Amino acid sequence: MPHGSTLTASRSTPAAASGLVTPAARKSSDAASHRSAPAASRGRAGTTSPVHPAVKRARRHVLFGGTTNLLAEQGKVGHLGIVRKYFTLGERFGGRGSDSIMRQGSTMLISLDSPKHGPSYASIAAGKHDGEIRAFLTQVEQAAVHYHIPAVYIDFEHEANSRPHQALGTPAQFVAAWRHIHTLAARARANWNTGGRLHWVLVLEHMAYFTRAERPHWSLSMGFAANYFAGSAYVDAVAADGYNSGSCGYARPRGYLEPGTQTVTPGSMFNPLLTFAQQHGNMPVFVAEWASVRYRDSAVRPGFIHSMEQYVLSHPTIKGVSYWDSWGGGVRGHGGAHSGACNMSVNSDPRSLAALGVMNHALQNS
């Protein structure tokens, strides 16, 4: 959710290798197969049976979805296999919105964030908020069971590397808090490998996965993925947010339309994420948020969506993608959030909706 996020186009980097091989460092072949699957299958007595989708079917079946605004467009884009939702520590999970999403058979990629002014990571790691955290995770697990959703994806403090989140603590304190929350879920038997249905996804801004040499100087304060990674025992998949935002963060008019036809390439944003996943045991990858600003030429954004479709099809480690169907934030700290200039919504754009529909169909039949 790019509130105040950096929506800058990234420099191109070499394409990530395809045909990735799981290294011997993985704890077991069963665990590796399960972590590569977009969903776990349920066995008897409520246990989780880790089965790679290729064992059951030849098709890959990437989870395609978006933020909640895209739900209204399912007649045009097709069923959303995954829906992105955001919660603040202290909130309950459930209610009409979440229940209706699961009732229709969609899983969710859920972020549980600390409020802007805390509690801090240190406070969370110290166990001072265990009750409300445990209650939330249990509610997610119980809802998944009730609606027969085999796997739900959980992230703590999405985009933790961004400047607004850095006030909550250091990367090391974030890791300690992440591990503590993961352990709470394990003790509650909510994690996939303890009998539940929760899978843990680290969601960072895409720039976090770039090396120091690949990043512009202004972005170095925004943190590096390695410093926020709690380890493969605590993280089941890695994810990034990235946008084709053009110059919208510098513009103020609410009805802003990007001039020209230039777009960033998906590879220039997400190749470093794929490289990071490969280097850490060939982990599954999610593109947790992606989108494009509107253009004066109405063919440009659908073209970008098509390029994203081809990119996902070409990289089997990508297991899920979620389109950010709303307004984005500013660029390089500029205050463009919710000014309307970074409008990524496709709800009034028939050509982009049609392109997303084609993408959804292609991913489900790949």
C-alpha positions in Angstrom: 0.0 0.0 0.0 2.0 3.0 -1.2 1.0 5.6 1.3 4.1 7.9 1.0 5.9 5.1 -0.7 8.6 5.6 -3.3 7.1 5.0 -6.8 10.3 5.7 -8.7 11.2 3.7 -11.8 14.1 1.4 -11.2 17.2 0.9 -13.4 17.2 -2.2 -15.6 19.1 -5.2 -14.3 20.1 -8.5 -15.9 17.2 -10.9 -16.1 17.0 -13.4 -13.2 17.9 -17.0 -14.2 15.1 -19.3 -15.1 14.8 -23.0 -14.3 16.0 -22.4 -10.7 17.1 -25.5 -8.8 16.4 -25.9 -5.1 19.8 -26.1 -3.3 20.7 -28.8 -0.8 20.5 -26.2 1.9 16.8 -26.6 2.0 15.7 -28.4 5.1 13.8 -31.2 3.3 12.4 -31.9 -0.1 8.9 -32.0 1.3 9.2 -28.6 2.9 10.7 -27.2 -0.3 7.9 -28.5 -2.4 5.3 -27.1 0.0 6.9 -23.7 0.1 6.9 -23.5 -3.7 3.1 -24.1 -3.8 0.6 -21.3 -3.8 -1.6 -23.2 -1.5 -1.4 -26.1 0.9 -3.8 -29.1 0.7 -5.6 -30.1 3.8 -5.4 -33.7 5.1 -7.2 -35.6 7.7 -7.5 -34.4 11.3 -6.8 -30.8 10.2 -3.2 -31.5 9.3 -1.4 -29.8 6.4 0.0 -31.9 3.6 2.7 -30.0 1.6 2.2 -30.9 -2.0 3.7 -29.1 -4.9 1.0 -28.3 -7.5 3.0 -30.0 -10.2 2.4 -33.3 -8.4 -1.3 -33.0 -9.0 -1.5 -31.2 -12.3 0.8 -30.0 -15.0 -0.6 -26.4 -15.0 1.2 -23.9 -12.8 -1.8 -21.8 -11.7 -0.5 -18.4 -10.5 -2.6 -16.6 -7.9 -4.0 -13.5 -9.6 -5.7 -10.8 -7.7 -5.6 -7.2 -6.4 -6.7 -4.8 -3.8 -10.4 -4.7 -2.7 -11.5 -2.1 -5.3 -10.8 -4.7 -8.0 -13.4 -7.0 -6.5 -16.2 -5.0 -8.2 -14.6 -5.7 -11.6 -14.5 -9.5 -11.4 -17.1 -9.7 -14.2 -14.5 -8.1 -16.5 -11.2 -9.4 -15.1 -12.3 -12.8 -13.8 -12.2 -14.3 -10.3 -9.6 -12.9 -8.0 -7.7 -15.8 -6.6 -6.0 -13.6 -4.0 -7.0 -10.3 -2.4 -4.7 -7.8 -0.7 -5.9 -6.4 2.6 -4.3 -4.3 5.3 -4.9 -4.3 9.1 -3.5 -2.4 12.0 -2.5 -4.0 15.3 -5.5 -4.1 17.6 -8.1 -4.6 14.8 -10.1 -7.7 14.5 -10.0 -9.9 11.4 -13.3 -10.7 9.8 -16.5 -8.8 9.2 -18.5 -8.4 6.1 -15.5 -7.5 3.8 -13.1 -10.3 4.8 -15.9 -12.9 5.1 -17.3 -12.2 1.7 -13.8 -12.5 0.1 -13.2 -15.9 1.6 -16.8 -17.0 1.0 -16.2 -16.6 -2.8 -13.2 -18.9 -2.5 -10.4 -16.2 -2.6 -7.4 -16.4 -0.4 -5.8 -13.3 1.0 -2.4 -11.6 1.4 -2.8 -9.8 4.7 -0.6 -7.2 6.2 -0.7 -6.7 10.0 1.0 -3.3 10.7 1.8 -1.5 13.9 0.1 2.0 14.0 2.2 5.0 13.0 3.2 5.9 16.5 3.8 2.3 17.7 3.9 0.0 19.5 7.5 -0.3 18.5 9.2 -3.5 17.2 11.1 -3.8 20.5 7.8 -3.7 22.5 6.3 -6.4 20.2 9.4 -8.6 20.5 9.2 -8.3 24.3 5.7 -9.9 24.2 3.8 -6.8 25.4 1.1 -7.2 22.7 0.8 -11.0 22.5 -2.8 -11.1 23.3 -4.1 -8.9 20.4 -1.6 -10.4 18.0 -2.5 -14.0 18.9 -6.2 -13.1 18.7 -5.8 -11.7 15.2 -3.8 -14.6 13.8 -6.3 -17.1 15.4 -9.2 -15.2 13.7 -7.5 -15.5 10.3 -6.8 -19.2 10.8 -10.4 -19.9 12.0 -11.9 -18.0 9.0 -9.7 -20.0 6.6 -10.9 -23.3 8.1 -14.6 -22.1 8.1 -14.5 -21.1 4.5 -12.3 -24.0 3.3 -9.4 -21.8 2.2 -6.3 -24.0 2.2 -3.7 -21.3 2.6 -3.7 -17.7 3.7 -0.7 -15.4 3.4 0.5 -13.1 6.2 2.9 -10.3 6.3 4.0 -8.2 9.3 4.6 -4.5 8.7 4.5 -4.4 4.9 7.2 -2.2 3.3 9.1 -2.1 6.6 12.1 -0.7 4.8 10.2 2.5 3.9 10.9 5.7 5.8 7.5 5.9 7.6 8.1 2.5 9.1 11.7 3.0 10.2 10.5 5.1 13.2 9.2 1.8 14.7 12.7 0.4 15.2 15.9 -0.9 13.6 15.9 -3.7 11.0 17.3 -6.0 13.7 14.4 -5.1 16.0 12.0 -5.7 13.1 13.5 -9.2 12.6 13.1 -9.9 16.3 9.4 -8.8 16.2 8.8 -10.9 13.1 10.2 -14.0 14.7 8.2 -13.4 17.9 5.0 -13.1 16.0 5.7 -16.1 13.8 6.4 -18.1 17.0 3.1 -17.0 18.5 1.3 -18.4 15.4 3.3 -21.6 15.6 2.4 -22.1 19.3 -1.3 -21.5 18.3 -0.9 -24.2 15.6 -1.9 -21.6 13.0 1.2 -21.9 10.7 1.1 -24.4 7.8 3.9 -26.5 9.3 2.3 -26.7 12.7 -1.1 -27.9 11.4 -2.6 -24.5 10.3 -3.0 -22.6 7.1 -0.8 -19.4 7.5 2.1 -18.8 5.2 4.5 -15.9 6.0 5.4 -13.5 3.2 8.0 -10.7 3.6 6.8 -7.6 1.7 9.2 -4.8 1.0 9.5 -2.0 -1.4 11.1 -3.3 -4.6 14.2 -1.1 -4.2 15.2 -3.1 -1.0 16.2 -6.1 -3.1 18.7 -4.0 -5.2 22.4 -4.1 -4.4 24.0 -0.9 -3.2 25.6 -0.4 -6.7 22.3 -0.7 -8.4 20.5 1.9 -6.2 20.5 5.7 -6.5 22.1 7.5 -3.6 18.9 8.9 -2.3 17.4 5.5 -1.8 20.2 4.1 0.4 18.5 5.1 3.6 15.5 3.0 2.7 17.2 -0.3 3.8 18.2 -3.5 2.3 16.2 -6.7 2.1 19.0 -8.8 3.8 18.6 -6.8 6.9 14.9 -7.4 7.2 14.9 -11.1 6.3 14.2 -13.2 9.4 15.5 -16.4 7.8 13.9 -19.3 6.0 12.6 -20.9 9.2 10.4 -17.8 9.6 9.7 -16.6 6.0 7.9 -18.8 3.5 8.0 -16.4 0.5 9.5 -13.0 -0.4 7.6 -10.2 -2.1 7.9 -6.7 -3.4 5.8 -3.6 -4.3 6.6 -1.8 -7.5 4.9 0.6 -9.9 5.0 2.1 -13.3 4.4 5.6 -12.0 6.0 7.9 -14.5 6.2 11.5 -13.2 2.9 11.4 -11.2 4.7 12.0 -7.9 5.8 15.4 -9.0 2.5 16.4 -10.4 -0.4 17.9 -8.5 -3.5 17.8 -10.7 -6.1 15.3 -9.7 -6.8 14.2 -13.2 -3.2 13.8 -14.2 -2.4 11.7 -17.3 1.1 10.7 -18.0 2.4 12.0 -21.3 4.3 10.0 -23.9 4.5 6.2 -24.1 7.5 5.3 -21.9 7.0 2.7 -19.2 9.4 0.9 -16.9 9.9 -2.8 -17.5 8.8 -5.4 -15.0 12.3 -6.8 -15.0 13.8 -3.5 -14.0 11.6 -3.6 -10.9 11.5 -7.2 -9.9 14.6 -9.0 -11.2 16.5 -8.2 -8.0 13.6 -9.8 -6.0 14.0 -13.0 -8.0 17.7 -12.9 -7.5 17.2 -12.6 -3.7 14.8 -15.5 -3.7 17.2 -17.6 -5.7 20.0 -16.8 -3.3 17.9 -17.8 -0.3 16.9 -21.3 -1.3 14.9 -20.6 -4.4 12.0 -19.2 -2.3 8.6 -18.5 -3.8 7.9 -15.0 -4.9 4.9 -12.7 -4.7 4.4 -9.3 -6.4 2.4 -7.9 -3.6 1.5 -4.6 -5.3 2.0 -3.6 -8.9 0.2 -1.0 -11.0 0.5 1.7 -13.6 -0.5 5.3 -13.7 -2.9 6.4 -16.4 -1.6 7.7 -19.7 -2.9 10.2 -22.3 -2.5 7.4 -24.8 -5.0 4.8 -23.5 -3.1 2.0 -25.1 0.0 2.4 -23.0 -1.3 1.1 -19.7 -2.8 -2.1 -21.2 0.5 -2.6 -22.9 2.3 -2.4 -19.6 -0.1 -5.0 -18.2 0.6 -7.3 -21.1 4.4 -7.0 -20.4 3.7 -7.9 -16.8 1.7 -10.9 -17.9 4.6 -12.1 -20.0 7.1 -11.5 -17.2 5.2 -13.6 -14.7 4.7 -16.4 -17.3 8.4 -16.4 -17.9 9.4 -16.7 -14.2 8.0 -19.8 -12.5 9.1 -18.7 -9.0 6.4 -16.0 -9.1 3.4 -17.6 -7.3 1.1 -14.6 -7.0 0.5 -11.1 -8.2 -1.8 -8.4 -6.8 -2.8 -5.3 -8.8 -2.9 -2.1 -6.7 -6.3 -0.7 -7.8 -6.2 2.7 -6.1 -4.1 5.9 -5.6 -0.4 5.7 -5.1 2.1 7.8 -3.1 4.8 10.2 -4.0 8.2 9.9 -5.4 11.5 10.4 -3.5 9.6 11.6 -0.4 7.5 14.2 -2.4 4.0 14.5 -1.0 1.9 13.2 -3.8 0.0 10.7 -1.7 -3.8 10.9 -2.4 -3.4 14.0 -4.5 -5.0 12.1 -7.3 -2.0 12.5 -9.6 -0.8 8.9 -8.9 -4.1 7.3 -9.8 -3.5 3.6 -10.5 -7.2 2.7 -10.6 -8.5 0.7 -13.6 -12.2 0.7 -12.7 -13.0 3.3 -15.3 -10.6 2.0 -17.9 -12.2 -0.7 -20.1 -9.0 -1.4 -22.0 -6.9 -2.0 -18.9 -9.6 -4.1 -17.3 -9.7 -6.2 -20.5 -5.9 -6.6 -20.3 -6.1 -7.7 -16.7 -8.7 -10.2 -17.7 -6.5 -11.6 -20.4 -3.6 -11.8 -17.9 -5.8 -13.6 -15.4 -6.9 -16.2 -17.9 -3.3 -16.7 -19.1 -2.0 -17.3 -15.6 -4.6 -19.8 -14.7 -3.9 -21.8 -17.9 -0.1 -21.6 -18.0 
